[in-house]
């Protein structure tokens, strides 16, 4: 089936897509926000349009989905921060999709609602017949969506509303943090405690179980009701849920019991769905919630932006301070390392072995290699300061400033340091650029992978379509090869039936060529196909004969009523053996493509007929009573069965005459019958030695005339009405 999912529901939608792909359905997605949430790799096509857009109709007409699932209450495309605007957009989008889909008059529309359409003032199980009374604006908008769907259902459209009870599931991305379990996990991380009441009873439904329930609705042939509630039927308190969340968190979380004497949660009764479709819950909150909380705790940094935390200003200040300290660390290292190099330089002065070593140059090169130009410049300044300070031990500052060697040394220091630092920065920039390029190419590769997955899926679907097309070679061979299951004498009868099925026509006739002028009707599927008569002089049908003699397919372009709409001849050793004739096909299908298909069908039928004729020819001598043209009982019985079965299916007309003979004149009567009968008729014996004549393509009226003609030739016979074979 073609199934359209409208919305973006994170992990819930991913599970639904996987379930549909597993069953071999073709999945399409209509969503407003591109590249948001989970990657949609296993879908046939993704459409990014607003639900209110006029092009939604074109999308629906191009897909022609058998099922549309509007994710509604679980669609992340709707932001409920500004409820008034979102509610209006929600209702308008739903109405636009429903209106355009119902105009197609095809398929089922499934709307997903939630428990939020009820208020929290009751503790009883809420049934489908209870009136809604949402407290929240979001719940009211979802309830309005239910009313819109009910109105369309009352107009005779196939619309189903599914109300899910406290959905929960795996939290893998920020989009999954809108469930009751995720809310408690966020509360535990942000405050270190969870506030919950033991008096508030709820029932949790896992996303995987919900997907299975929804799938049953998708594939059901029929349903008794418009509204169903989906629930696990497993009751637990909010306090017990909080305990399960706390048990899964890495850090210690305290549970604060809220004083509440009234139930503020609703529990949905899933009895109606269970009675009609049956339900089996595989996931249980007692064990699953703890695992969900443990995963959330290990990856808490991925979800913290989903909710506002306390102390936001202090965290920003701490983050800024950390950034400043990180930037100051190289300068501090530079200052600290300057001290030992300053001491080494002082010790090397006047040393016989180390006086030629420039420790300041090594110091500058070290930081140029490690940190680049910035620290090379800073270390060079420190080195110059240290050099001048050392020179002023026994020289004046003015003298140092006027010394030419001082400037040469400073230039050497700066040139080497900055050059090495520049090379290091360039190398780092190149590596960073390469890293960005690798990241970019990785994303491109992911996109190409997504496209490839989609293309492979399209290819598989189209390949299956080609194989299963009515006019594909595989389909043609599959159907024509069914002729091999019939007896040799039955093949031509059922060849007409096969030809009618493949060409999509109810009016098909097969004529066997008797000589160079005449052909006799062998089998036909309707009265229209018999309109040319039991025998035709095909050589006088100039327009058709000229084309068939050239081994081409005849197409009646002038719509001449004297000819079939299409015809093809089957040859064997350059001799015309059969003529296939077709009526009852529309003008637009009388094309070259249909002509080519008829040619292929003709060859496939020819193969089956040739095999049957060869088999009959091989047993020719065994079929007749020795020295006569009278068929043996076994051969004649098979022939009679074939004709009578074909007559019962409307593929031919025939009559069976019982001939009165005596023991001593059987051969003489047989010879006289052979002379009186046509080439297409048969004479044979059945058990008991009684002689019969099988008249092919003969109606009851014609059989009476034949009997009267036999009586004139002193051959006594009766029409056999009761078939005893």
N, C-alpha and C positions, 0 to 999 in steps of 0.2 A: 504494500500500500504506500501511497504518497502521504506523508504525515507532516504537517506544518506546526512547529512550536513557536508561539508568539511570546517573546519575553527573554529575560536573562536572569536565571535563577541559580547561578553558581553551581555548587556541587549537586544540588537536587536536579538541575537540568542535565548535568553531565551523566548522572546515573540513568536518567530517562533516555538520553541519546544512546548510551551503551546498550540498554535493554532493547531498544527498537532495532539497532544495528544487528544485535545478536539474532533477532528473528527475521532478518533480511528485508526490513522495510526501508524505504527511501525517505530520509529525514531532511526537512528544510527548516530554516530558522529565520524568523522576522524579528529584528531587534533594533532599537533606536540608537544605541551607543556602540560604535565600532571599537574593537580591540579593548573591550572592558570585561573583566572577569576571566573565566576559564577560556582557554583556546578551543575553538570549535573545529577540531580536526576531522571528526568522523561524520560530518554532515554533507549532504549533496550540494547544497547551496545556502549561503547566508545573505539575507537582504537587510540593508541598513536604511530604514525609512521610519518616519514618524507614523504612529498608528492612525493619525488623523489625515495622513497624506492621501491624495486622490489616486496615487499610483498603486495603492494597496489592492485595488480591484484588478489591475493588470497583473500584479504578483499572483493573486489567487487564480486568475484565469490561466496563467502560464503553468502553474503547478497542478491545478485541479486536484487538491488534496482530498482523500477520503476521510481524513480526520484532522481537525484543527484544535490544538490545545492552547487555550489562553491562560498563561500562568498567573495572571491576576494578582492575588494576595502575595505571591512570592516573586513578583517581577521586580528586580533591582533597578530597572530603568526609571521607576517612579520614586522620587525623593519626597518623603512625607514631612519634611521640615516646614515647607510652606503648604499647608494642607489644602487651603481653599483652591489655589491654582492647580495643585496636583489632582485633587478630586474632580475638578472640571475636565482636565485633560484625560483622566482615567476613564470617565464615563463617555467622553466624546470618542476616544480611541476604540473602546470596546464596541460602541454602537456602530462606528464606521466599519470595523472588521466584520461584525455580525451581519450588518445589512448587506455588504458586498458578498459575503460567503453564502448567505441564504439565497441570494439572487441566482447562484449557480445551480440551486436545487439538487445538490449532490453532497453526500457525506454527513458527518457528525461533528458538532461543535461541543467541546468540553471546556467548562469554565471552572477554574480552581479558586475556591473560597477558603476561609479559615474560621476558627472558633471565635475570632474577634467580632463577628457580627452579633454576638450575644453580649449582654452585660454581665457583670460579675456578682449579681445579687442572689443567685440561686445555686443550690447544691445538687439539684436533681439532674438526672440524665436528660439532656435536651434532645428531642426527636426532630425529625424533618418537618413535622406539622406545627411545631411551636413557633410563635412569631419572633422575629429578630428584634433586638433592642440594643444596639451598640452604643457604648459610652464614648469611645474614641472617634475622632474624625475619620481616621483611616478605616475603622470598622464600618462606619456609616457609608463610606464610599464603596467598600466591598459589598455591603448589603444592597446598595443601589444597583451595583453590577448584577447581583443575583436577580433582582426584580426585572432588569432589562432582559436577561436571558429567559426568565419565566414567560415574559410577554411574547418573545419570539417562539418559544415552545408551544404556547397556546395557539399560535397561528399555524401549527402543523409542521414546524421545523424540528429536525432531530437535534435537540440541545440537551446536554447533561450538565448539571451543576454538582461538583464534588466539594464537600466541605471537610477540610482536613483538621484534625484535632491536635494542637500543640506539636507541630512538626519539629524534629531535631535530627541532627546528623553530624557527619565529620566536619571539622572546622579547618579548612586548608588555606583559605584566603580571606581577605577582609570582607568579601561579599557574603561570607557564610556566618557573619557575626550578628545576624538578626533573629536568632532563635533564643528560646528561654535558657537553654544550656549555655550559650555564648554570653548572654547577659550576666549570668551568675559567675562565669569564668572572668569576665572583665571586672566585675565588682570585687571578686577575690583578689585580683592582681592590683587594683587601684587602691583599695582600702584595707586589704588584709582580713576582711570579714564579709560574711554573707548574711543578710537579714531575710529570714523566712519564717513562715507560720506553719505549725503542725495541723491547723484546722483547714487549710486551703488544699483541697484535693484536686488533682489534675490527672490526665492520661496522656502520655507521650507516644507519638507515632514516628518511627524511624523513617528517614527518607527512602531507604531501599524498599521497605514494606509498602510505603505510599506509592512508589513507582509501580510495584507489582499490581496493586489494587487498581491504579489508573489504567494500566495496560489491559486488564481484563475488561474494563469499560470500552476501551478503544476497539478491541477485536470482537466484542459481543455482537451477534447478529441483531439482537433486539434487546430492549430494556423496558421494564414496566413503569418506571417512574422517571421524573425529570430531575429530582434532587436526591442525592445520597450523601450520607455522612461516613467518613472513613476514620476509624479509631482502632487502637490496639486492644482496648478493653481491659488494660492493666492499670489499676488505680494506684497512685502514690501521692504523698503529700509534698508540698514545696520544701518542707524541712528535710525529708528523706532525700530529695533531689539535691539539696544543698550539701548534705553529708557525702553523697556520692561525688560531687564536684570537689569538695575539700579533700577527700581521700586521694584524688588524682593529682592535686597540685603539689609541686615540689616544695614550696614554702608552706609554713604552717598557716592555716586559715581558720579563724574562729567563726562559729555560727551563732548569730544572735537571734533568739526566738522572738518573733513579733507577736504581741498580744492581739489576737483577733478571734472573736467568738463566732463570726459569720464566715460562711464560704463566699469568696469573691471570685472564684473561678468557675467556669462551666465545663461540663464533661459531655461529650457528644456520644449519642447512642448509635452504634454501627449495625444495629440489628437488621435494618432493611436491606443493606448491602449484603450482609452475611447470609440472609435467607435466600437471596436471589442468585448471588454469584459465589458465595463461600469465601472465607478469608482465613489465611494462615499467617500468623506473625512469627517471623524468624529472628527479630532483634528485640532485645529486652533492655529497658532503661537501667535496671539494677546493675547490669554488667557493662553496658556500652558507655554510660555517662562517665564513669571513672577513666576509661581509656581516652575518651574525648578530652577530658580535663587534663590528663597527663600530656597529651600532645600539645594542647594549648599552652601549658606551662613551659614546655621545652622550647616553644617557638613564639613566646609572648611578644618579642620585638616586632613580629610581622603583623600583629593585630592591635598594638597599642594606639595607633592613630585612629582606630575605629571609634574610640570613646574619649571623652575629655577626662583628664586626670587632675587630681589635686596637686597644688604646688607647681603649676605650669611655669610661673615666672621664675621660681628658683631653679627649675631644671634648665630653662633657657640661659640663666646666668651661669650655672655650672658648666653648661656646654660651651658657652663663650669663653669662660676662664680656662677650660681645658684646651681650647683651640689656641689661646694666647700662649699658654705654657708650652704647648707643642712647638709653636713657632720660635720661642725663646731658647729652647734646648740647644740648637746648634751654636748660638752665640755664647751660651754658658760653657759649652764644651770647648769652644774656641779660646775663651779666656782662661779656662783651667789648663788647657794644653800649652798655652803660651808660657806659663810659668816654668815648666821643665825645659822647654826649648831656650828660654832666656838664660836659665842657669847653665845649660850646656854650652851656649854660645860664649858666656863669660869664662867658663872653664877652658874652652878651646883657644881663647886668645893667648898667644905666646907659647902655646904647646907645640912641641916639636913635631908631633904626629897628627894633631887635629886642627892646626891653625888654618889649613886650606879648606876645611869643610865648612860650608855655609849652612849652619843649622836653621837660620831664618828662611832660607830658600826651601829647604826640605819641609819646614813647617807650613809654608804657604802652599807648596805643591800637594802636601797631604790633604789639606782642607779643600783645595781645588778639585782633587780627585774624588773626595767623598761627597762634598756638598755643592760644588760648582762655583760660578763666578761670584755670587753674593758673599759667601764665606771666604773665598779667595781674596776679595777686596778687603774684607774686614781683617783677615789675618795679615794681609800686607801692611795695613795701617798700623796694627799692633807691632809687627816686625820693624817697621820704620821707627816707631816710637822707642822700641827697645834698643835699636841700633844707635839712635841719637843719644839716648840716655847713657849707653855704654861709652860712647866717644867723649861724652862730657866729663868722664872721670878725670882726664888729664888734658882736655882741650876746652876752650870756651864754646858756647853755643854759636856765637857769631862766626867763629872759625870753622865750625862744622858746616854751617849754612853756606859758607863760601867755597867749601871743598868740592872740586869738580867730581871726584870719585864718589862722593855721596850720591850725587844725582845719577851717575852711571849705574850705581848699585841699585838705587830705587827703581830706575827704569827697567833694569834687568829683572828685578823682583816682580814688578807689575806686569811686564810683558809675558814672562813665563807663567806667572800665576793666573793672569786673566786668559791667556791662550789655552792653558790646560783646563781652566774652569769653563771656558766657552765650549771646548770640545766635549767636556763632560755634560754640559747642559744640552748641547746638540744631540749627543748620544741618548740622553734621557728623554729629550723631546721626540726623537725618532722612535724610541721604545714605546713611549706613551701613544704616539700616533699609530704605531703598529698594534698596540693593545686596543685602541679605539677601532682600528680597522678590523681587527679580529672579532671584536664585539659586534661591529656592524655586520660583518660577513656572517657571523654566527646567527644573527637575527635574520639576515637574508636567507641563510640556509634553512632556518626554521620555517620561514615563509614558503620557501621552495618545497620543503618537506610537506607542509600543509597542502600546498597546491598539488603535489605529487600524489598524496594520499587521496585527495578529492578526485584527481584525474584517474587514478587506478580504480577507484570505486565507480566512477562514471563509466570507465571502460568495461568493467565487469557487468554493470547493469545493462549497458548497451549491447554487449556481447550476448548476454542472456536474452535480451529482447530480439536480437537478430536470429538466434537459434530458435526461439519460440514464435517468431512471426509466422503467420499462416502461409506466406509466400516464400519462406526461406527454404533453401535446398534441404536442410536437415529435416524440416517439417514435412516437405513434400515426400522425401524418401521414407520418413517414418510412416506416413499414411499409406502411400502406395505399396510399401512392403507388407502391409497387412493383407494384401491379396494372396500372399504365399500360404496363408493358413487355410485357404479354401481348396476343395477338390478341383482337379484340372477342368472338369466340365462346369464348374461354378464361377471360374475366374472372370469371364466376360460379363456375367450378370452384375457382380459386385464392383467391376471396374466402372460401371456407370454411376454407382453410388459414391465411389471414391472421387470420381471426376466432379460430381455435383458438389461434394463437400469442399474440395480444394478451390473450385472456381466460384463458389458462393452462389450457385444457381440451383433452382428446384427443377429446371427443365433441361434434361440431358438425354441424348439418345446415342446409341452405338449401332452402326450398320456394318454388317459383314459383306464384303465384296464377293458376289457370286461369279461374275465374269467381267469383261471389259466394258459392259454397259450397265448392268444392274447390280444393286446392292439390297440386301434384305435386313429388315429391322431385327436386331437380336435382343436388345434390352433398352428400356426407356424408364425414366423416373416420373413421368406425368403424362396427362392427356395432350398437353401442348407439345411435348416432345414426340408424340406419335402422329402429329398433324400431317406429316408428309406421307404417311401410309406405311404399310408393311413392306412394300417394295418400291424402290425408286430407280429411275433411269438417270443415274448421276452424270452420265456423259452428255446429256442434254441440258444439264444445269451449267450453262457455259461460264457464267461469272464465277461460280464456285469451283468448277472442275479445272478451269485454267490455272487458278492459283494453287489448288491441291496437287495438280500434275507437276508443278514446279517445286513441290515439297516445301511449300510455305503455308502459313496459317491464313485462312480466309477470314476477313472482317467485313461484315455487312454494313459498309459505311453509308449506303443509300437507304438503309432500313427497309429493304425489299422484303415483303411478307412471304414471298415464295422461298426464301432461303433462311437458314438459321442465322443468328447474330454472329456467331463465330464457329469455325469448323477447322478440323485438322485431320490429315490422313496418316495412317500408320503403314509403313512399308516393310516388306520382308523380301530381301533379294531383288530389290527394284520393282517389286510387284505390290500394288495397293491391296492391303488386306482388310483394314478397318477404316471407317470414317467416324470421327467423334464430332458430334453436333451439340451446340449449346444455345439455348434461348434464355430469356429472363434475366439478363444482366443490364445494368444502367449504361447509358451512352458514355458517361465519363470514364467507365472502366474498360471500354473497348479501345485499349491502348496497345502500343508496342510492348510494353512491359507485360501485360496480360497475355499477349500473343507468345512472347518468349516463355512465359510460365506454362502455357498450354503445350508448347513444344516439348518442354522438359517432362511434363506429366505424361505426354504421349510416349516418350521414350521409356519412361519407367513402367507404364502400363504394357508397352510392347514387350519388355523383358519378361514380365509375368505371363503374358499370353503365349509368347514363344516357348517358354519352359513348359507350359501346360500342353501346347500342341505337340511338342516333341515327346512328351510322356504318353500322350494318347496314340501318337503314330507308332511308338515303340511297342505298344500293346495291341496294335490294330488287329493282328491275326487272332489274338486271344479273345477279342471282344465279340466276334461273330460266330454263329453256329457254322460249322465247317460246311463249305460248299454253298452257303447262302449269304444274303445280305440282312439276315435277321440277327439282332443283338442277343448275346447270351443273357440269361436272367440276372446275373450279378452286375454286368455292365449296364443293362437296361434299367435295373432298379436304381443304380446310382444316378443315372441320367434323369429319370422321372423325379427322384427326390430333389435334384438340383433345380429342375424347372418349377416344381410345385412350391418349393421354398421361395424361389424368386418371385413367383406369382403372388404369394402371400404378402410379400414386401412391396408389391406394386412395381416390380422391375420388368415384368414381362407378362404376356398373356399366353395361355396354352390350354389344350384340351387333351383328354386321354380317351381313346376309343377302344373298347374291348371287341375283338373280332371272333366270330363264331367259326371254328374250323373243325375238321375231322382229322383223325390221325393220318389217313392216307392222302389227304389233299393239302396238308400244311404248307409244303414247299410251293405248290402251285398258287395258293392264295397269297403267300408271301411275295412271290414274283409279281402277281397282279397289283398288290398294294404298292410295291416299290415304284411301279410305273405310274400309279395314280397320285402318288405323293410328291411333294416338292423336295428340293435338295435339303432344306432345313428341317424336314420331318424325319421321324425315326420309326422303325418297326422292330419289335423285340418281344421276348417272352419273359414272363415272370414265373414264380414258383407254381408248380402244377401243370406247366406246359401250355398255359393259355396265352394266346397271342394278343398284343396290343399295338396300337398306333399312337404315337405321341406327336401332336400337331403343334408346332411352334408358332407363336404370335397369332393365335387363333382365339377369337372370342367364342362365347357360348352360341351366339347366333350363327357365326361362321362354321362352327363345328356341326351344327344341324344340317347346314347346306352340304358339307363334306360327307356326312353320313348318308344323305339322300343320293349323292353322286355315287357312293360306294354301292348302295342298294341296286342302282341301275346296272352296275357291273357285276351283279350277283355275288357281292361280298356283304354278308350280313354282319352288322356291328351295332353296338349301343354306346352311348356316351356314358362314361364312368363318372358318376357324380360323387359318390362316396370314395374318398381317398383312403385306401387301405394300406398304404406304404408308410 
